[in-house]
Amino acid sequence: MQIHITDVFLRDGLQDENVIVSTTDKLAIADALLAAGVKRLEVASFVNPARVPQMGDAAQVLAGLPAGSGATFTSLALNGKGIVRAVAAGATNIQVVTSASQAHSSANAGSSIEQALESLAADVAAHPGINFFAGISTAFTCPFEGEIEPGHLLRVVRAFKAMGITQIGLADTLGTTPTGRLMDSVRHIQDAEPELTYYLHLHNAHGQALTTVDAAIEAGITRFDSALGGYGGCPFAPGAAGNLATEELVAHLHAAGHETRIDETALNRAVLLGRDAVSNSPALPASALTGH
């Protein structure tokens, strides 16, 4: 089976590291990922740079990416200001995000779920030429509220559907949701809204992400997010673990007979490049760490 991977190192992988990786290094890592055959990269987040300074060069990264690569470069926005900035920077594939828990929505976006969705609906409608897709943080478990009921998650999914968004990512932000419970929620959503396309964004606190990948593939899901080296997390979700590592996901999928069109040797070179960039980049000033 063909499985599609989005590497999120340049955004989700770096947003939780207390260093500032240069634009030049980010673009070199993007080139290495492309050389390995990764065709979808999450490259930037147009959020308040005072809160997430690691993403302060989002526009420069987007401008520096190679044209004609055949890859899809995606950016993240939490609100209308972010969408406007992303569009002005030339973004054509934008992920809008909200949380499935009220407490995380307040911490991450500074608003309630209902306020965030109402605002996003207007912002999405104002940009008809943009390919929007949606991500739902803490879709299964919240660090503040605990277990998220599938029915509550479905209401958020349907709010995005009402905006005309048909591709929806479900994030296990903490990486702690047992595979069985996570898949119960996924099947609940699939049964209720079968015409939508779903993908999973898995963090890996308990080393169970690959087991969840296998279960999700059996349920018909063929798109997954992952990050080089397992970097990542969420600055506004205490306890959030690193992402599922792209190199581990690709090796696992290949061993199971699935196709990714990603070269493992070249991918490992990209991993080393990413690790070197994180290790050798200047640390954030102490004043910037207060937002974490």
C-alpha positions in Angstrom: 0.0 0.0 0.0 1.2 3.5 -0.8 1.6 5.5 2.4 2.0 9.3 2.4 4.3 11.0 4.9 4.5 14.7 5.8 7.7 15.5 7.6 7.0 18.2 10.2 10.6 18.7 11.5 10.9 22.3 10.2 7.8 23.4 12.1 6.6 21.0 14.8 10.1 19.6 15.3 11.8 22.9 15.9 9.1 24.8 17.7 9.8 23.0 21.0 13.6 23.3 20.8 15.1 26.1 22.9 17.4 27.2 20.0 17.0 29.3 16.9 17.9 27.3 13.8 19.0 29.7 11.0 17.0 30.0 7.8 20.0 28.8 5.9 20.1 25.6 7.9 16.3 25.1 7.6 16.5 25.3 3.8 19.4 22.9 3.7 17.4 20.4 5.7 14.4 20.9 3.4 16.7 20.2 0.4 17.9 17.0 2.1 14.4 15.8 2.8 13.5 16.5 -0.9 16.6 14.5 -2.0 15.4 11.6 0.1 12.0 11.6 -1.7 9.8 13.3 0.9 7.1 15.0 -1.1 5.2 16.9 1.6 6.9 19.1 4.2 5.5 21.2 6.9 7.9 24.1 6.8 6.7 27.1 8.9 4.2 28.4 11.3 2.8 31.9 11.0 2.2 32.4 14.7 3.2 35.2 17.1 7.0 35.2 17.0 7.0 36.6 20.6 5.4 33.3 21.7 7.2 31.0 19.3 10.4 32.8 18.3 11.7 29.6 16.6 9.2 30.4 13.8 10.1 34.1 13.4 11.6 33.5 9.9 8.6 31.8 8.5 8.3 34.1 5.5 12.0 33.8 4.7 11.8 30.0 4.8 8.9 29.9 2.5 10.6 32.3 0.0 13.7 30.2 0.0 12.2 26.9 -0.9 13.0 25.5 -4.3 10.4 26.0 -7.0 9.5 23.2 -9.3 10.5 20.5 -6.8 7.1 18.7 -7.2 6.7 18.8 -3.4 4.0 20.3 -1.3 5.1 22.8 1.3 2.6 23.5 4.0 2.4 26.2 6.7 0.4 26.5 9.9 -1.8 29.3 11.1 -3.9 29.6 14.2 -6.0 32.6 13.3 -6.8 35.2 10.7 -3.6 37.2 11.3 -1.5 34.1 10.7 -3.5 33.3 7.5 -3.0 36.8 6.2 0.8 36.6 6.9 1.0 33.2 5.3 -0.8 34.3 2.2 1.4 37.4 1.9 4.5 35.2 2.1 3.2 33.1 -0.8 1.7 30.1 1.1 -0.8 28.2 -0.9 -1.3 25.2 1.4 -2.3 26.3 4.9 -3.2 24.1 7.9 -5.6 25.8 10.3 -5.6 24.4 13.7 -7.8 24.3 16.8 -7.9 22.1 19.9 -10.4 19.5 20.9 -10.1 20.7 24.5 -11.1 24.1 25.9 -8.1 24.4 28.2 -5.6 23.6 25.5 -7.3 26.0 23.1 -6.9 28.8 25.7 -3.3 28.0 26.3 -2.4 27.5 22.6 -4.6 30.0 20.8 -5.7 32.3 23.5 -9.4 31.7 22.8 -12.2 29.1 23.3 -12.8 26.4 20.7 -16.0 28.1 19.6 -14.3 31.5 19.2 -11.4 29.9 17.3 -13.7 28.0 14.9 -16.0 31.0 14.3 -13.1 33.2 13.5 -11.4 30.6 11.3 -14.6 30.1 9.3 -14.6 33.7 8.3 -10.9 33.8 7.6 -11.1 30.6 5.4 -14.0 32.0 3.5 -12.0 35.2 2.8 -9.3 33.3 1.0 -11.0 31.1 -1.6 -7.9 30.5 -3.6 -6.0 28.8 -0.8 -5.9 25.0 -0.2 -6.9 24.8 3.5 -6.7 21.6 5.6 -7.3 21.3 9.3 -5.5 19.9 12.3 -7.1 19.2 15.6 -4.7 19.3 18.6 -5.3 17.1 21.7 -7.9 15.2 19.6 -7.8 12.2 22.0 -6.2 13.3 25.3 -5.6 16.7 26.8 -2.9 17.5 29.4 -5.5 19.6 31.3 -8.8 17.9 30.8 -7.9 14.2 30.2 -9.8 12.0 27.9 -11.6 13.7 25.0 -15.0 12.2 24.2 -15.4 11.1 20.5 -18.6 13.0 20.2 -16.9 16.2 21.2 -14.1 15.6 18.7 -16.8 15.0 16.0 -18.3 18.4 16.6 -15.0 20.0 15.9 -14.6 17.9 12.7 -18.0 18.9 11.5 -17.2 22.6 12.1 -14.2 22.2 9.8 -16.4 20.4 7.3 -18.8 23.3 7.3 -16.0 25.5 6.2 -15.5 23.3 3.2 -12.4 21.6 4.6 -12.2 18.0 3.6 -8.7 17.0 4.9 -8.5 16.7 8.7 -5.6 15.7 10.8 -6.1 14.2 14.3 -3.2 14.8 16.7 -2.3 12.7 19.7 -0.5 15.7 21.1 0.8 14.0 24.3 1.5 10.7 22.6 -0.1 8.8 25.5 -3.5 7.7 24.1 -3.7 3.9 24.1 -4.0 2.6 20.5 -7.4 0.9 21.2 -9.0 4.1 22.6 -7.5 6.3 19.9 -8.8 4.0 17.1 -12.2 3.9 18.7 -12.3 7.7 18.3 -11.0 7.5 14.8 -13.7 4.9 13.8 -16.4 7.0 15.4 -15.3 10.0 13.2 -15.0 7.8 10.1 -18.4 6.3 10.6 -20.0 9.7 11.1 -18.2 11.5 8.3 -16.9 8.9 5.9 -16.4 11.2 2.9 -13.6 13.2 4.7 -9.9 12.4 4.4 -8.2 11.8 7.7 -4.5 11.7 8.7 -2.8 11.1 12.0 -0.2 13.3 13.8 1.3 11.0 16.4 3.7 11.8 19.2 5.5 8.9 20.8 5.6 9.1 24.6 5.0 5.5 25.3 6.6 4.0 22.2 3.2 2.9 20.8 3.0 5.2 17.8 4.0 2.5 15.3 1.4 0.2 16.7 -1.2 2.9 16.2 0.1 3.4 12.6 -0.5 -0.3 11.8 -4.0 -0.1 13.3 -4.8 3.1 11.4 -3.6 1.6 8.1 -6.0 -1.3 8.7 -8.8 1.3 9.1 -7.9 2.9 5.7 -5.8 5.8 6.8 -2.8 6.3 4.5 -1.4 9.7 5.6 0.8 10.3 8.6 2.9 13.2 10.1 6.3 12.5 11.5 9.5 14.4 12.2 13.2 13.8 11.5 14.9 12.4 14.6 11.6 12.3 16.6 12.0 16.0 17.4 9.0 18.1 18.4 6.3 18.6 20.9 4.0 21.4 21.9 5.2 24.3 24.0 1.7 24.8 25.3 0.9 21.2 26.2 2.8 20.2 29.3 4.3 16.7 28.9 3.9 16.5 25.2 6.4 14.0 23.8 8.4 14.1 20.6 6.9 13.2 17.3 7.1 9.8 15.7 10.5 9.8 14.0 10.3 9.9 10.2 13.2 7.4 9.8 11.6 4.9 12.2 8.2 5.3 10.4 9.7 4.7 7.0 11.7 1.7 8.1 8.7 0.2 9.8 6.5 0.7 6.7 9.0 -0.7 4.4 9.5 -3.8 6.6 5.7 -4.3 6.5 5.7 -4.2 2.7 4.3 -0.7 2.2 5.6 1.9 -0.3 6.7 5.4 0.6 9.1 6.3 -2.3 11.5 7.6 0.4 15.1 6.5 0.3 16.2 5.4 3.8 19.9 6.1 3.3 19.3 9.6 2.1 16.7 10.2 4.8 19.3 9.2 7.5 21.6 11.9 6.0 18.8 14.4 6.5 18.4 13.2 10.1 22.1 13.9 10.8 21.8 17.4 9.2 18.8 18.1 11.5 20.6 17.0 14.6 23.7 19.0 13.8 21.5 22.1 13.2 19.8 21.8 16.5 23.0 21.0 18.4 25.0 23.9 16.9 22.3 26.6 16.9 22.3 29.5 19.4 20.1 29.1 22.4 17.0 31.2 22.9 17.5 34.2 25.2 16.1 33.6 28.7 13.4 36.2 28.1 12.0 34.1 25.2 11.6 31.0 27.3 8.8 32.6 29.5 6.3 31.7 26.7 7.1 28.0 27.1 
